[in-house]
Amino acid sequence: MQSCWIFAPKRYVKLSTLRMIDSQEAIQAIDDLVFAKAGRRLNQNEKLVIEAAWEDKEYKEIAATFSYSIDRLQRHVGRKL
């Protein structure tokens, strides 16, 4: 079992076990952090961008797959993240 320390704002958190997580677990963790920091939840477009980034996709691939403009994704969704 590996342990490591990560820095979270104003505190250090010990991670007892390092393991791989999937995109949905990552989105849930990010959503919880955004809620704790900003008092809001991620919207569907933000979750879409995070999931695509997790899968190493570029904005142009997301735009083509989901019929969004690259400009909208970069300026209105990605920028907030």
N, C-alpha and C positions, 0 to 999 in steps of 0.2 A: 504494500500500500504506500503510495507516494503522498507526501504532504507539501504544500506550498503556501505562501502568504501572498495575498493580493491587496492592493490599496484601493479602498473605496473611500469616497469623500469623508474626511475627518476620522477615519478609522481603518484599521487593518483587519482583514478577515482571513482566518485560517481555513484552507480547503483541505479536508482530510483525505479525500479521494479524488484523483483526476480521472475523468472518463470522457469518452466521446459523447456528444449529444447531437440530436438531429435538429433540423431547422425549426420544427415546431416547439421543441424545448427551448431553443434559443429565443424564438419570438416571445414565448411566455415570460422568460426571464427579462428580456428587454422591456416588454410591456409592463412588468411589475416595477422595474427601475424607473421608467418614464412616469408611471403613476405616482411613485414615491417622491420623485423630484418635481414633477410639473402638475400633478393632480389630474391627469387625463390619461386615457387609454389610447393605444395605437389604433388608427383607423385601418380599414381594409387595404387601402393603397400603400400605407406604410408597411404593413405586414407583407404585402406582395413584394415590395422592394427589398426588404430584409431577407425574405426567403430566396429571392433570386440572387442576391449578393452571396448568401450562404452557399448557393450552388455555383458560384463564380460566374454568373451571367452579367453581361453589360446592359446598360440602359437600352441600347438599340434592340437587344434580344427581348427584353421585357416589353418594350413598346410594340414590337412586331407580334409577339405572342398574345398580348392582352388588348391590343388596339388603343394604346395610349400614345400620345406624342412624346418624343424624347424630351422636349422642352418642359412639358407638364411634369414628367417624372423628376427631372433634374431640379427645376425651379420651385415646384410646389410640394413635392413629396420628399425627395431626398434631402432638400435643404433643411426641412424641419427636423430631420433625423440627425 
